[in-house]
Amino acid sequence: MSLIAIASYKAKPGHEKAFNKIIDVHVPLLQKQGYVTDKPPYRMNSENGTIIEVFEWESKEKKERAHEDPKVASLWNQFFDHAEMVPLDSLKEAHHPFATFKTSQKVY
């Protein structure tokens, strides 16, 4: 059974450009490695600049394998050089029954 992931990241000040380059290859790498489905991910922006990314893991097992993959680990390490994870409930938009975010400029 597949799993939907909702991840939220905020680039560190001055790291926005570098982080955008990294996030552009995130889901394509996971797809190439066979961990997530080919369904196009969604990318949205919160009012405070947080990026929300929604994608679909193939399964719980594939998600766990991704965490052991050196290529994925390398990319995720780069993520944290340039951004921090942000809890969804810290976003103003998440406090509404129909959370609404701006669509990202990125088209997959």
C-alpha positions in Angstrom: 0.0 0.0 0.0 1.3 3.4 -0.9 1.9 6.3 1.6 1.4 10.0 1.0 4.2 12.2 2.4 3.7 15.8 3.2 7.0 17.4 3.9 7.7 21.1 4.7 11.0 22.8 4.5 12.2 26.3 5.0 15.5 27.5 3.4 18.0 29.0 5.8 18.5 32.7 5.2 20.7 33.2 2.1 20.4 29.6 1.1 17.2 29.9 -1.0 18.8 29.5 -4.4 20.9 26.5 -3.4 18.0 24.8 -1.7 15.7 25.3 -4.7 18.2 23.5 -6.9 18.3 20.6 -4.4 14.6 20.3 -4.0 14.2 20.2 -7.8 16.0 16.9 -7.9 14.5 15.4 -4.7 11.4 13.6 -6.0 13.0 12.7 -9.4 15.8 11.0 -7.5 13.4 9.1 -5.3 11.5 8.1 -8.5 14.6 7.0 -10.3 15.6 4.8 -7.3 12.1 3.2 -7.3 11.0 4.5 -3.9 8.1 6.8 -4.9 5.4 6.5 -7.5 5.5 8.2 -10.9 2.6 10.4 -9.9 3.6 14.1 -10.2 4.4 15.6 -6.8 2.8 18.8 -5.6 4.9 21.7 -4.4 3.4 24.7 -2.6 4.6 27.7 -0.8 3.4 28.9 2.6 3.0 32.6 3.3 6.1 32.6 5.4 8.3 31.0 2.6 8.1 27.4 3.7 8.0 24.9 0.9 5.5 22.1 1.2 6.1 19.0 -0.9 3.6 16.2 -1.4 4.5 12.9 -3.0 3.7 9.2 -2.8 5.9 6.5 -1.5 5.5 3.2 -3.2 5.2 1.4 0.2 6.3 1.5 3.8 9.1 -0.9 2.8 10.3 1.3 0.0 10.3 4.4 2.3 12.4 2.5 4.8 14.8 1.4 2.0 15.2 5.0 0.8 16.6 5.9 4.3 19.3 3.3 3.7 20.2 4.4 0.2 23.6 6.3 0.0 22.4 8.5 -2.9 19.3 9.6 -1.1 21.2 10.1 2.1 23.7 12.3 0.3 20.8 14.5 -1.1 19.1 14.7 2.2 22.3 15.8 3.9 22.5 18.6 1.4 18.9 19.5 2.3 19.8 20.1 5.9 22.9 22.1 4.9 20.5 24.6 3.3 17.1 24.2 5.0 15.2 23.1 8.1 12.2 20.8 8.5 9.1 22.8 9.6 6.2 21.2 11.4 3.0 21.6 9.4 1.1 22.8 12.4 3.5 25.7 12.7 2.2 27.1 9.4 -0.6 29.7 9.6 -2.4 28.0 6.7 -2.6 24.7 8.5 -4.9 26.1 11.1 -7.8 26.3 8.7 -10.1 23.4 7.7 -9.2 23.9 4.0 -5.5 24.8 4.2 -4.6 26.8 1.1 -1.1 27.4 -0.2 0.3 29.2 -3.2 1.4 26.9 -6.0 5.1 26.7 -6.7 6.8 28.1 -9.8 8.3 24.7 -10.4 6.5 22.5 -12.9 7.3 18.8 -12.8 
